[in-house]
Amino acid sequence: FSKAKPVCNTCGKVFSEASSLRRHMRIHKGVKPYVCQLCGKAFTQCNQLKTHVRTHTGKPLAVSRG
């Protein structure tokens, strides 16, 4: 028998792990803890910030939570 998968109560998206649901909930709550040190733009996920930083430098930058 399998364990029930976490489901977003806001949009119904199903996740394989509770940690993925917690990360997803930042989208609905508007939480953006990852802030670009160069321009101030904020993101819900670290990988989004790393991708963005390349627009400034061509290289990823060390990330800290805002």
C-alpha positions in Angstrom: 0.0 0.0 0.0 1.3 3.5 -0.8 1.5 6.6 1.2 -0.8 9.5 0.1 1.0 12.2 -1.9 0.9 15.8 -0.7 -1.6 18.0 -2.6 -1.8 21.8 -2.8 -5.1 22.9 -1.3 -5.0 26.0 -3.4 -4.5 24.7 -6.9 -4.7 20.9 -6.6 -1.2 20.1 -7.8 0.2 16.8 -6.5 3.7 16.4 -5.2 6.0 13.4 -4.5 7.3 14.9 -1.2 6.1 17.3 1.4 9.2 19.5 1.0 8.2 20.1 -2.6 4.7 21.2 -1.6 6.2 23.6 1.0 8.4 25.1 -1.7 5.4 25.4 -4.1 3.3 27.2 -1.4 5.7 30.2 -1.7 4.2 30.9 -5.1 0.6 31.2 -3.6 1.8 33.1 -0.5 4.0 35.5 -2.5 7.1 34.6 -0.4 10.3 35.4 -2.3 13.3 34.8 0.1 16.0 34.8 -2.7 17.0 38.3 -3.6 19.5 39.4 -6.3 22.3 41.4 -4.7 22.8 43.3 -7.9 19.3 44.6 -8.7 17.0 43.6 -5.8 14.7 41.4 -7.9 13.3 38.6 -5.7 12.5 34.9 -6.4 10.6 32.1 -4.8 13.3 29.5 -5.6 17.1 29.5 -5.4 17.5 28.1 -8.9 15.4 31.0 -10.3 17.8 33.5 -8.7 20.9 31.6 -10.0 19.5 31.7 -13.5 18.7 35.4 -13.2 22.1 36.3 -11.9 23.7 35.1 -15.1 21.9 37.9 -16.9 24.1 40.3 -15.0 27.4 38.4 -14.9 27.3 35.4 -17.1 28.2 33.3 -14.0 26.1 32.1 -11.0 26.6 34.0 -7.8 26.6 32.7 -4.2 23.1 32.9 -2.8 21.8 34.0 0.6 18.3 34.1 1.8 16.9 37.7 1.9 
